[in-house]
Amino acid sequence: MQFQPPAHEQFNQNKVATMSFQWGVLGPGRIESIRRVRTLGLAATTRHFNERAVPGLGGVWFGKQLFLATLGVLVAERADARGGQVTNIAAANAIEAIACWLALHGEHRSGDSRLRGSTKLVGHTDLSFKKVRRPGFYVTQPMRMTTVTALPALGLVEAAGSRFNSFTCSAEGQIFVEAVCEGSRPFNQSVLDYLVKWVCGEVHNVDSNALRRALSPLQPLPPRARELLRARLQQGAASEPAEDRMRRDDALNWIKSRQGGTVPVAWASRPTQIRSAEHWADLHAGALFFLARDAALAVLNELEIEIGSPDRRLALGAAVPQHVRNALDALRVTAQAFLDTGSPTDEARTFCRECASASEDEVLRHLVSRDGRILRRLGNDLCAGPAFQGGERHTEPDESNPEAAPSVEGPAWPAGISRRIHNLWWLGLDLEGQLDDWLVPATEETAHV
């Protein structure tokens, strides 16, 4: 494999791919950056295996995520009834922003994974809803986004569609909200009533210890709220398939049995808590698929390093560098392991067959064609895409779960197992009132800002 320069007349596609305008028309004031995201066309398959592992959990890993999102829906409904005309998304995003602001300004612990916007929220003094709801005040990917599938699945909202703005709070959701807020009376009013007035522009002050106790992601759920949330995980919505409820309940019981466990899980021995052999098979196949996907990303990473700079190419058909070949060999092993499970998931099987090909060039051709964002193929040349960086190894973000749980050592889970098992383990700790014990060492002091 050898480097070949691009054609003389070719524009630097790494630059022009980030903008689009016609001659005679002013271009944009700034060129948007291209996110380094490699889904490889596997997003639906990733969701499938996650959903088969723990149905209806979404990206949730601690209870306050569900509370804040449900509260946002309920506040939007009440505000709308008063003529506030606010969407669920606007209300929930703003309430989440205030919740994180309150934590950051009262009980912040450096690097706590339950907080978002530690940079964005610094220096704000105008905390009126009109100000907080504006784009740019808070993060672009709030925790609310991880709850969109969980809220209706757990029966906390009723959904007229799949979009967050279509949700209405259920009776169970309102009971859960009230249980979390019980005992907190900001400015001698209920949390719900005060936030409705805030959203409607009738009040502006949210710097309240009572609101902090109720809203802060760092404050644990009260015991009654934990009991209600456990019931929601077990019972789900009335319309949810019985198999989904059973899988989620079994997974919850399994992770509870693993708390404090250090003996690795063997796929050959299904735990008693997982009643369905098909569920265990899906967990196993999903883990092997995720390992194959990650191995494919590692190949693309090595290939990006080999290309090195946006103006260089690699030609298919030439010798493959050893570090790329090593990554290809590891990919073939993991891809074949998935195929050996006999899993009928079509897209996963197609992907793993491509990766298990005997031809190195064919594997690279398929992978770069699936990428198209960081690397892309022009004829028989592999070259830089619009998000190319090159020169160093990158850890690709887990786009299936932008709010991934913290990477703290827990039970010895099998390699590659669905992130939802990790997330459910953290949520299980929260339901037991033990989350802080794991996230905050006993010797760490709270840093007030």
C-alpha positions in Angstrom: 0.0 0.0 0.0 1.5 3.4 -1.0 0.7 7.0 -0.7 -0.6 8.8 -3.8 -1.2 12.6 -4.1 -4.6 13.8 -5.1 -5.2 15.0 -8.7 -4.0 18.5 -9.5 -7.4 20.0 -10.2 -9.1 18.5 -7.1 -10.3 20.9 -4.4 -9.4 20.1 -0.8 -12.5 18.1 0.0 -11.8 18.1 3.7 -12.6 21.9 3.6 -15.3 22.3 1.0 -17.4 19.5 2.4 -18.1 21.7 5.5 -19.9 24.4 3.5 -22.4 24.8 0.7 -23.3 28.0 -1.1 -23.8 29.4 -4.6 -21.6 31.9 -6.3 -22.9 35.4 -5.8 -24.4 34.6 -2.4 -22.7 35.4 0.8 -21.5 32.3 2.7 -22.2 31.6 6.3 -20.6 33.7 9.0 -18.8 30.6 10.3 -18.3 27.1 9.1 -19.8 24.5 11.3 -17.4 21.8 12.5 -18.1 18.2 11.5 -18.6 15.9 14.5 -16.4 12.8 14.7 -19.1 10.2 14.7 -18.8 6.8 13.1 -22.1 4.9 13.2 -21.0 2.6 10.3 -24.7 2.3 9.3 -25.2 0.3 12.5 -27.3 2.6 14.6 -30.5 0.6 14.3 -28.7 -2.6 15.1 -27.1 -1.1 18.1 -30.5 0.1 19.4 -31.9 -3.4 18.7 -29.3 -5.2 20.8 -29.6 -2.6 23.6 -33.4 -2.9 23.6 -33.2 -6.7 23.7 -30.8 -6.5 26.7 -32.8 -4.1 28.8 -36.1 -2.9 27.1 -37.3 0.6 27.7 -34.3 1.9 29.6 -32.9 4.3 27.0 -29.8 6.0 28.2 -31.0 6.4 31.8 -28.5 5.5 34.5 -29.8 7.4 37.6 -33.3 8.4 38.8 -33.1 12.1 38.7 -32.8 12.0 34.9 -36.3 10.5 34.7 -37.7 12.9 37.4 -36.5 16.1 35.7 -37.8 15.0 32.3 -41.2 14.0 33.8 -41.3 17.2 35.8 -40.7 19.2 32.6 -43.7 17.5 30.9 -45.9 18.2 33.8 -44.8 21.8 34.2 -45.4 22.4 30.5 -48.9 21.1 30.7 -49.8 23.2 33.7 -48.2 26.3 32.2 -50.1 25.7 28.9 -53.3 25.6 30.9 -52.4 29.1 32.3 -51.7 30.4 28.8 -48.0 30.0 29.0 -47.7 28.3 25.6 -44.5 26.4 26.3 -43.4 23.1 24.7 -42.3 20.1 26.7 -38.8 20.4 25.4 -38.4 24.0 26.3 -39.7 23.4 29.9 -37.7 20.3 30.5 -34.5 21.7 29.1 -34.8 24.9 31.2 -35.7 23.0 34.4 -32.7 20.7 33.8 -30.5 23.7 33.3 -31.7 25.2 36.6 -31.2 21.9 38.4 -27.6 21.7 37.3 -27.0 25.4 38.0 -28.3 24.9 41.5 -26.0 22.0 42.1 -23.0 23.8 40.6 -23.6 26.8 42.9 -24.4 24.9 46.1 -22.9 21.4 46.3 -20.7 20.9 43.3 -18.2 18.0 43.3 -15.6 18.3 40.7 -16.1 15.9 37.7 -19.4 14.5 39.0 -21.0 12.6 36.0 -24.5 13.6 37.1 -24.0 17.2 36.1 -24.0 18.8 32.7 -23.0 22.4 31.7 -20.3 23.1 34.2 -18.8 25.5 31.7 -21.9 26.8 30.0 -23.6 27.7 33.3 -20.8 29.7 34.8 -21.4 33.4 35.4 -25.2 33.5 34.7 -27.2 35.8 37.0 -30.4 36.3 35.0 -32.2 33.0 35.6 -35.6 34.0 34.3 -37.3 31.4 32.1 -37.1 33.8 29.2 -33.3 33.8 29.5 -32.7 30.2 30.4 -34.8 28.8 27.6 -32.6 30.5 24.9 -30.4 28.4 22.7 -26.8 28.4 24.0 -27.7 29.0 27.6 -27.3 25.2 28.4 -25.8 22.2 26.6 -27.0 21.0 23.2 -27.5 17.4 24.4 -29.3 17.6 27.7 -30.0 14.5 29.8 -33.7 14.8 28.7 -32.7 13.2 25.4 -31.7 9.9 27.0 -35.2 9.6 28.5 -37.4 9.7 25.4 -37.9 6.0 25.1 -37.8 5.3 28.9 -40.6 7.7 29.9 -43.4 6.0 27.9 -42.1 2.5 28.4 -42.1 2.9 32.2 -45.5 4.5 32.2 -44.4 7.9 33.5 -45.9 9.6 30.5 -48.6 8.8 27.9 -47.3 9.2 24.4 -49.3 10.2 21.3 -46.1 9.8 19.3 -42.4 9.1 19.6 -41.4 12.8 20.1 -40.9 14.4 23.5 -43.3 17.2 22.7 -46.1 14.7 22.2 -45.9 13.4 25.8 -48.4 14.1 28.5 -47.8 13.2 32.1 -49.5 10.1 33.4 -51.0 9.7 36.9 -48.0 7.5 37.8 -45.7 10.2 36.5 -47.3 12.9 38.6 -47.2 10.6 41.7 -43.5 10.1 41.1 -42.9 13.8 40.8 -44.8 14.6 43.9 -42.8 11.9 45.8 -39.5 13.5 44.8 -40.6 17.0 45.7 -42.3 16.1 49.0 -41.2 18.4 51.8 -39.6 21.0 49.5 -41.5 24.3 49.4 -39.6 27.1 47.6 -40.9 30.5 48.7 -43.7 28.7 50.6 -45.1 27.1 47.5 -45.0 23.6 46.0 -42.2 22.9 43.6 -44.6 22.3 40.8 -46.7 25.5 41.4 -43.6 27.6 41.6 -42.0 26.3 38.5 -45.2 26.8 36.5 -45.2 30.4 37.6 -41.5 30.6 36.6 -42.2 29.2 33.2 -45.1 31.7 32.8 -42.8 34.6 33.6 -44.6 35.4 36.9 -41.5 34.8 39.0 -37.8 34.9 38.2 -35.9 33.9 41.3 -34.9 30.2 41.4 -31.9 30.4 43.8 -33.6 28.5 46.6 -32.4 25.7 48.9 -35.8 24.1 48.6 -35.5 23.9 44.8 -32.0 22.7 45.2 -33.1 19.8 47.4 -35.8 18.8 44.9 -34.1 19.4 41.6 -30.3 18.9 42.0 -29.0 15.8 40.2 -26.7 15.3 43.2 -29.5 15.0 45.7 -30.7 11.4 46.1 -34.2 10.3 45.5 -36.3 10.1 48.7 -37.1 6.5 49.8 -40.7 6.7 48.6 -39.7 7.9 45.2 -37.2 5.1 44.9 -39.9 2.6 45.7 -42.2 4.1 43.1 -39.4 4.1 40.4 -38.6 0.4 41.1 -42.3 -0.4 40.6 -42.3 1.5 37.3 -39.2 -0.5 36.2 -41.0 -3.8 37.1 -44.5 -3.0 35.9 -43.9 -0.7 33.0 -46.7 0.9 31.0 -49.9 -1.0 30.5 -49.3 -1.2 26.8 -45.8 -2.6 27.1 -45.3 -6.2 25.9 -45.1 -8.7 28.8 -41.8 -10.0 27.5 -40.2 -6.5 27.7 -41.3 -6.2 31.4 -39.9 -9.6 32.2 -36.6 -8.9 30.5 -36.2 -5.6 32.3 -37.2 -7.1 35.7 -34.9 -10.1 35.2 -32.0 -7.8 34.3 -32.7 -5.7 37.4 -32.6 -8.7 39.6 -29.4 -10.0 37.9 -27.5 -6.7 38.4 -28.7 -6.6 42.1 -27.2 -10.1 42.6 -24.0 -8.9 41.1 -23.5 -6.0 43.4 -20.2 -6.8 45.2 -19.5 -9.7 42.9 -16.1 -10.1 41.4 -16.4 -13.5 39.7 -16.5 -13.0 35.9 -19.7 -14.1 34.1 -19.4 -17.1 31.8 -21.7 -17.1 28.8 -22.0 -20.9 29.1 -23.9 -20.6 32.4 -27.1 -18.6 32.4 -27.8 -16.9 35.8 -31.0 -18.0 37.5 -32.3 -14.4 37.5 -32.5 -14.4 33.6 -35.5 -16.7 33.1 -35.5 -16.6 29.3 -32.8 -18.5 27.3 -33.5 -16.3 24.4 -32.8 -13.2 26.5 -29.4 -14.6 27.5 -28.7 -15.5 23.9 -29.5 -11.9 22.9 -27.2 -10.6 25.6 -24.4 -12.8 24.3 -24.9 -12.1 20.6 -25.2 -8.3 21.4 -21.9 -8.4 23.3 -20.1 -10.1 20.4 -21.7 -7.6 17.9 -20.5 -4.6 20.0 -17.0 -6.2 20.2 -17.0 -6.5 16.4 -18.2 -2.9 16.0 -15.5 -1.6 18.3 -12.8 -3.7 16.5 -14.0 -2.2 13.2 -13.6 1.3 14.7 -10.1 0.3 15.8 -9.2 -0.6 12.2 -10.5 2.7 10.9 -8.5 4.5 13.6 -5.3 2.7 12.6 -6.1 3.5 8.9 -6.5 7.2 9.8 -3.2 7.3 11.5 -1.6 5.6 8.5 -3.0 8.2 6.1 -1.8 10.9 8.5 -2.8 14.1 6.7 -5.8 15.3 4.6 -3.8 15.6 1.4 -2.6 11.9 1.4 -4.2 8.7 0.2 -3.8 5.0 0.5 -4.2 2.8 -2.5 -6.1 -0.5 -2.2 -4.2 -3.4 -3.6 -0.8 -2.5 -2.2 0.8 -3.9 1.0 -1.2 -3.3 4.2 0.9 -1.8 7.0 1.5 -4.1 9.9 -0.4 -2.1 12.5 -3.5 -2.0 10.2 -3.1 -5.8 9.6 -3.0 -6.5 13.3 -6.3 -4.6 13.8 -7.8 -6.4 10.8 -6.8 -9.8 12.3 -8.5 -8.9 15.6 -11.6 -7.7 13.7 -11.9 -11.0 11.8 -11.8 -13.0 15.1 -14.6 -10.9 16.7 -16.7 -10.8 13.6 -16.5 -14.6 13.2 -17.4 -15.1 16.8 -20.6 -13.2 16.3 -21.5 -15.2 13.1 -20.9 -18.4 15.1 -23.7 -17.5 17.4 -26.2 -18.0 14.6 -28.0 -14.7 15.5 -30.6 -13.9 12.9 -30.1 -10.1 13.1 -29.7 -9.3 9.4 -27.7 -6.1 9.5 -25.3 -7.4 12.1 -24.7 -10.6 10.1 -24.1 -8.6 6.9 -21.6 -6.3 8.7 -19.8 -9.2 10.3 -19.6 -11.1 7.0 -18.0 -8.1 5.5 -15.5 -7.9 8.4 -14.7 -11.6 8.3 -13.7 -11.6 4.6 -10.4 -13.2 3.7 -9.4 -10.2 1.6 -7.9 -7.3 3.5 -8.8 -4.9 0.7 -12.4 -6.0 0.7 -12.7 -5.4 4.5 -11.1 -2.0 4.2 -13.3 -1.2 1.2 -16.4 -2.0 3.2 -15.4 -0.2 6.3 -14.4 3.0 4.7 -17.6 3.0 2.6 -19.6 2.6 5.8 -17.6 5.4 7.4 -17.7 8.2 4.7 -17.3 10.9 7.4 -13.8 10.6 8.8 -12.4 8.4 6.0 -13.9 7.9 2.5 -13.2 6.0 -0.6 -12.6 7.5 -4.1 -12.3 4.7 -6.6 -9.5 2.5 -5.2 -8.1 5.2 -3.0 -8.8 5.6 0.7 -8.6 9.3 1.7 -9.6 11.9 4.3 -13.3 12.8 4.9 -14.7 16.0 6.3 -14.1 15.0 10.0 -10.6 13.7 9.4 -8.0 14.5 12.1 -5.3 11.9 11.7 -2.0 11.6 13.5 -3.2 10.1 16.8 -5.5 7.5 18.1 -9.0 8.6 19.0 -11.6 7.2 21.3 -14.8 7.2 19.4 -17.8 8.4 21.4 -20.7 6.0 22.1 -23.4 7.7 20.1 -26.0 5.2 21.3 -25.6 6.7 24.8 -24.3 10.3 24.8 -25.0 10.4 28.6 -23.0 7.3 29.4 -22.6 6.3 33.0 -19.2 6.9 34.6 -16.4 4.5 34.1 -16.0 3.2 37.6 -15.0 -0.4 38.2 -18.0 -2.5 39.1 -19.0 -6.1 38.7 -17.0 -8.3 36.3 -19.3 -8.0 33.3 -18.5 -10.0 30.1 -16.6 -8.0 27.5 -18.8 -6.0 25.1 -22.0 -6.4 27.1 -24.7 -3.8 26.4 -24.1 -0.4 27.9 -27.7 -0.8 29.3 -26.5 -3.4 31.7 -23.9 -1.0 33.0 -26.5 1.7 33.2 -29.0 -0.5 35.0 -26.3 -1.4 37.5 -25.8 2.3 38.4 -29.6 2.8 38.5 -29.9 -0.2 40.8 -27.4 1.5 43.1 -29.5 4.6 43.0 -32.6 2.6 43.9 -30.8 1.2 46.9 -29.6 4.7 48.0 -26.0 3.7 47.4 -25.1 5.8 44.3 -23.1 8.4 46.2 -21.1 5.7 48.0 -19.8 4.6 44.6 -19.5 8.0 42.9 -18.0 10.0 45.7 -15.2 8.4 47.8 -15.6 8.9 51.6 -12.5 11.0 51.7 -13.5 13.5 49.0 -14.8 16.8 50.2 -17.6 18.7 48.6 -16.2 21.6 46.6 -18.4 24.7 47.0 -18.3 27.3 44.3 
